[in-house]
Amino acid sequence: MLTVHAAPLLLPLGAAAVAGGAVAVDGDRIVALGPYDRVVDAHPAARVRQWPGVITPGLCQRDGAALLTRLYHPDPREADELGEHPLTGAEFQRLGGLLDGPRRAGSVRRGLQRMLSHGTTHIAGGFTEPAVRTAVRRAGLTELPPAGPSSDEPSLDPFKRGRDLPGSAHGPLAVGARADLAVFDVPDEAALCAAGARTCVATVLGGRLVYRRR
């Protein structure tokens, strides 16, 4: 199904921002991008999804290995015992032998889901654990080579390390490229960099809507 994603501002990266912009996706590929009216006129039968804020390329999580192997992402059912936020450092170490295979696998899956909720479509890897590699592959994220040492305090927000959109995005949006994009409920690029990826309202991975804020 051909889908048009439209928002008040399109930030394709490496080109001028487009007010009232849109991206048309067919299968897993971008087939058009630019002003909304022009994209919709070219694809009148497409399903249209309207989003607030800005459309950008999907983000790259350069602390992927640390976030999946050095943190524990609690199950919501563990909130009373462990809280809702990822456990790291001494808190992670205290879990010790309690992290059996199934529990670690669940943490990895939840970590990947939380990355998707922050607009992540690409992840710096070098994963050695088969279970982690399998989970990343099943999630559909594109694995990239390791991006150097992880931050001392790895964050689910790619902007913490990337700082700006060029430093955080996987690359520009382009016709013919894989449809990896994200939508953030902010008015412009400056507000996005200031507020970070927690403002994500939608993530499209290979043309599939894999995250939508409810």
C-alpha positions as CSV (number, residue, x, y, z in Angstrom):
1,M,0.0,0.0,0.0
2,L,1.3,3.4,-0.9
3,T,1.3,5.8,2.0
4,V,2.0,9.5,2.3
5,H,3.3,10.8,5.6
6,A,2.7,14.6,5.9
7,A,3.7,17.1,8.6
8,P,4.0,20.9,9.0
9,L,7.8,20.7,8.3
10,L,9.9,18.2,6.4
11,L,13.7,18.1,7.3
12,P,15.2,15.9,4.6
13,L,18.8,16.6,5.7
14,G,21.3,18.1,3.4
15,A,18.6,20.2,1.7
16,A,16.3,23.0,2.6
17,A,13.5,22.3,5.0
18,V,10.1,22.0,3.3
19,A,7.1,23.7,5.0
20,G,4.0,21.6,4.6
21,G,6.1,18.6,3.5
22,A,5.4,15.0,2.8
23,V,7.1,11.7,2.1
24,A,5.4,9.0,-0.1
25,V,6.3,5.4,0.7
26,D,5.6,2.4,-1.5
27,G,6.6,-0.9,0.1
28,D,9.9,-0.3,1.8
29,R,11.0,2.6,-0.5
30,I,10.6,6.3,-0.6
31,V,9.0,7.2,-4.0
32,A,8.5,11.0,-3.5
33,L,9.2,13.8,-1.1
34,G,8.5,17.5,-1.1
35,P,5.6,19.8,-0.7
36,Y,2.4,18.0,0.4
37,D,0.3,19.2,-2.5
38,R,2.8,18.1,-5.1
39,V,3.3,14.7,-3.5
40,V,-0.4,14.0,-3.0
41,D,-1.3,15.2,-6.6
42,A,1.3,12.6,-7.9
43,H,-0.2,9.8,-5.8
44,P,-4.0,10.5,-5.4
45,A,-4.8,7.0,-4.3
46,A,-2.3,6.9,-1.5
47,R,-3.3,6.6,2.2
48,V,-2.4,9.9,4.0
49,R,-1.1,10.0,7.5
50,Q,-1.0,13.4,9.0
51,W,1.5,14.0,11.8
52,P,2.3,17.0,14.1
53,G,5.7,18.6,14.1
54,V,8.6,17.6,11.8
55,I,9.5,14.6,9.6
56,T,13.2,13.6,9.6
57,P,15.3,10.7,8.6
58,G,15.4,7.9,11.1
59,L,18.0,8.3,13.8
60,C,21.2,6.2,14.5
61,Q,21.7,4.9,18.0
62,R,25.5,4.8,18.4
63,D,25.3,3.5,22.0
64,G,23.4,0.4,20.9
65,A,25.7,-2.2,22.3
66,A,25.8,-0.6,25.7
67,L,22.0,0.0,25.8
68,L,21.3,-3.7,25.1
69,T,24.0,-5.5,27.0
70,R,25.0,-3.2,29.9
71,L,21.5,-2.1,30.9
72,Y,18.4,-3.9,32.1
73,H,15.1,-2.7,30.7
74,P,12.4,-3.7,33.2
75,D,9.2,-5.4,32.2
76,P,6.2,-3.2,33.2
77,R,5.2,-6.0,35.5
78,E,8.4,-5.4,37.4
79,A,7.7,-1.7,38.0
80,D,6.9,-2.0,41.6
81,E,10.2,-3.8,42.3
82,L,12.5,-2.2,39.8
83,G,10.9,1.0,38.6
84,E,10.2,1.9,35.0
85,H,13.6,3.2,33.9
86,P,16.5,1.2,32.6
87,L,18.9,-0.1,35.3
88,T,22.6,0.5,34.8
89,G,25.8,0.6,36.8
90,A,25.5,-0.8,40.3
91,E,21.8,-1.3,39.9
92,F,22.4,-3.5,36.9
93,Q,25.2,-5.4,38.6
94,R,23.0,-6.2,41.6
95,L,20.7,-8.2,39.4
96,G,23.6,-10.5,38.7
97,G,22.6,-14.1,38.3
98,L,18.9,-13.2,38.2
99,L,19.4,-12.4,34.6
100,D,18.9,-15.8,33.0
101,G,18.5,-16.3,29.3
102,P,14.8,-15.5,29.0
103,R,15.0,-12.5,31.2
104,R,17.9,-11.0,29.3
105,A,16.2,-11.7,26.0
106,G,13.1,-9.8,27.3
107,S,15.3,-6.9,28.3
108,V,16.9,-6.7,24.8
109,R,13.5,-6.8,23.1
110,R,12.2,-4.0,25.4
111,G,15.4,-2.0,24.8
112,L,14.8,-2.2,21.1
113,Q,11.2,-1.2,21.5
114,R,12.3,1.9,23.4
115,M,14.8,2.8,20.7
116,L,12.0,2.7,18.2
117,S,10.0,5.0,20.4
118,H,12.9,7.5,20.1
119,G,13.0,7.5,16.3
120,T,15.8,5.0,16.0
121,T,16.1,3.0,12.7
122,H,19.8,2.3,12.7
123,I,22.0,0.9,15.4
124,A,25.8,0.7,15.8
125,G,26.5,-2.9,16.6
126,G,29.3,-5.3,16.8
127,F,27.1,-7.6,18.8
128,T,28.7,-10.8,19.9
129,E,25.8,-12.5,21.7
130,P,23.6,-14.5,19.2
131,A,20.4,-13.6,21.1
132,V,21.1,-9.9,20.7
133,R,22.0,-10.2,17.0
134,T,18.8,-12.2,16.4
135,A,16.7,-9.6,18.3
136,V,18.1,-6.7,16.3
137,R,17.6,-8.5,13.0
138,R,14.0,-9.4,13.9
139,A,13.3,-5.8,14.9
140,G,14.3,-4.7,11.4
141,L,16.9,-2.1,12.5
142,T,19.9,-1.7,10.2
143,E,23.0,-2.7,12.0
144,L,26.1,-0.5,11.5
145,P,29.7,-1.0,12.5
146,P,30.6,0.0,16.1
147,A,30.9,3.8,16.6
148,G,33.8,3.8,18.9
149,P,33.7,3.6,22.7
150,S,30.2,3.9,24.3
151,S,29.3,6.9,26.3
152,D,29.9,6.6,30.1
153,E,26.1,7.2,30.5
154,P,24.5,5.7,27.3
155,S,21.1,7.3,26.5
156,L,18.2,6.1,24.5
157,D,18.1,9.6,23.0
158,P,20.5,9.7,19.9
159,F,20.7,13.4,20.2
160,K,22.7,13.1,23.5
161,R,25.6,11.8,21.5
162,G,24.8,13.2,18.0
163,R,24.0,16.7,19.4
164,D,22.3,17.9,16.1
165,L,20.2,16.4,13.3
166,P,23.2,15.7,10.9
167,G,25.0,14.0,13.8
168,S,22.1,11.9,14.9
169,A,20.3,10.9,11.7
170,H,21.3,7.8,9.7
171,G,21.5,9.9,6.4
172,P,19.3,12.0,4.2
173,L,15.9,11.1,2.9
174,A,16.0,10.4,-0.8
175,V,13.8,9.0,-3.5
176,G,14.7,5.3,-4.0
177,A,16.2,4.9,-0.5
178,R,14.7,2.7,2.2
179,A,11.8,4.3,3.9
180,D,13.4,4.9,7.4
181,L,12.0,8.0,8.9
182,A,10.8,9.5,12.2
183,V,8.3,12.2,13.3
184,F,8.7,14.5,16.2
185,D,6.2,16.8,17.8
186,V,8.3,20.0,17.8
187,P,8.0,23.1,15.6
188,D,11.5,23.1,14.0
189,E,15.0,21.7,14.0
190,A,16.3,23.9,16.8
191,A,13.4,22.7,19.1
192,L,14.1,19.1,18.1
193,C,17.8,19.3,19.1
194,A,16.9,21.0,22.4
195,A,14.0,18.7,23.4
196,G,15.6,15.5,22.0
197,A,14.1,12.2,20.7
198,R,11.6,11.9,23.6
199,T,9.3,14.0,21.4
200,C,9.0,11.2,18.9
201,V,5.4,10.4,17.8
202,A,6.1,8.0,15.0
203,T,8.8,5.8,13.6
204,V,8.7,4.2,10.1
205,L,11.1,1.4,9.5
206,G,11.5,0.0,6.0
207,G,8.1,1.5,5.2
208,R,6.4,-0.1,8.3
209,L,4.9,2.1,11.0
210,V,6.6,0.4,14.0
211,Y,6.0,3.0,16.6
212,R,3.1,5.4,17.2
213,R,2.6,7.4,20.3
214,R,-0.9,6.8,21.7
